Amino acid sequence: MRLVFAFLAVIGFAGGAAADGTGPVVPAAVGDPHPEGNDYWRVHHMDMLRHDRDLTMREGVRDLAPDDLAIQASIGECFTCHAVKDEAGSFVSFDDERHFCRACHDYAAVTIDCFTCHRSTPPNESGLALRTMAKPDEANSIDAYLSRVAQEMNK
């Protein structure tokens, strides 16, 4: 049984291992490094993202001013430095295995759902980090869903 686990471990980790064999190959970022250091962010990025998600979504804190430091780990800011381009010069989305987040998350077999709602590429010209949502009159919009639920409850 140990041999089977050892074999699976070697096969599973070989595809994503770095050149020195110690971990995943992480695409290089552009811009200034994190003041806290990359090791800190590797360990604590989810805690910081969750903290800032809670500030934004549950407490209504928005980072609107350039000197406002309340929100320090906005997912919309990540791709300013951590976006990967394909051969044609277009940004790759999370669906592409070359995506920055997938380097470590695939290696560690961790599933993330950030990009269910958030863009996985740099913001467009409008600066919005969210995906384009369905319109209220579309069948898959939240408004249409809530309307169907209300109708079913009234029956």
C-alpha positions, -999 to +999 in steps of 0.1 A: +000+000+000+029+024+008+043+018-026+010+028-042+009+061-022+045+068-030+039+062-067+008+085-067+027+112-048+055+112-073+032+112-103+010+139-088+037+163-079+060+158-108+039+179-132+038+211-112+072+209-095+097+238-098+130+235-115+147+226-081+119+201-073+106+219-042+073+233-053+052+247-081+065+269-109+050+303-101+048+329-129+068+360-122+049+391-111+054+426-123+055+458-102+068+463-067+071+434-043+047+431-014+061+450+016+054+421+039+073+398+015+062+369-007+065+342+020+041+361+042+016+364+013+019+328+003+009+317+038-016+344+047-033+355+014-066+337+021-068+352+056-063+387+042-087+381+013-114+368+037-108+397+061-112+423+034-142+404+019-159+406+053-150+443+056-165+450+021-194+427+019-206+426+056-195+460+070-197+481+038-162+494+040-150+505+005-115+514-005-123+546-025-095+569-016-059+563-027-046+568+009-074+547+024-057+515+037-088+498+051-088+473+023-054+458+018-061+426-001-087+433-027-088+405-052-093+432-079-058+445-071-041+411-074-041+410-112-024+444-115+009+425-109-002+388-111-017+385-146-002+360-171-004+366-208-006+340-235+015+338-267-009+364-284-005+388-256-039+383-241-045+377-204-052+341-196-083+334-174-085+309-145-097+283-170-061+282-184-036+262-164-010+290-168-031+313-146-011+327-117-035+313-090-036+279-105+002+274-102+000+268-065-036+258-061-033+230-087+000+219-072-017+217-037-049+203-051-069+232-036-102+242-052-110+279-051-143+295-060-132+332-062-138+334-099-174+323-097-181+360-091-147+378-096-128+383-128-097+362-132-080+388-154-071+424-149-101+448-147-114+462-179-115+499-187-143+505-162-121+492-135-146+466-124-132+434-109-165+416-110-177+395-138-205+409-159-237+397-142-269+386-158-295+413-164-327+412-143-348+401-173-325+371-181-336+337-168-303+331-149-302+364-130-306+366-093-337+388-097-353+362-119-344+335-094-359+354-065-390+361-085-395+324-091-389+316-055-415+342-044-440+328-069-435+293-056-439+304-020-471+322-028-487+291-044 
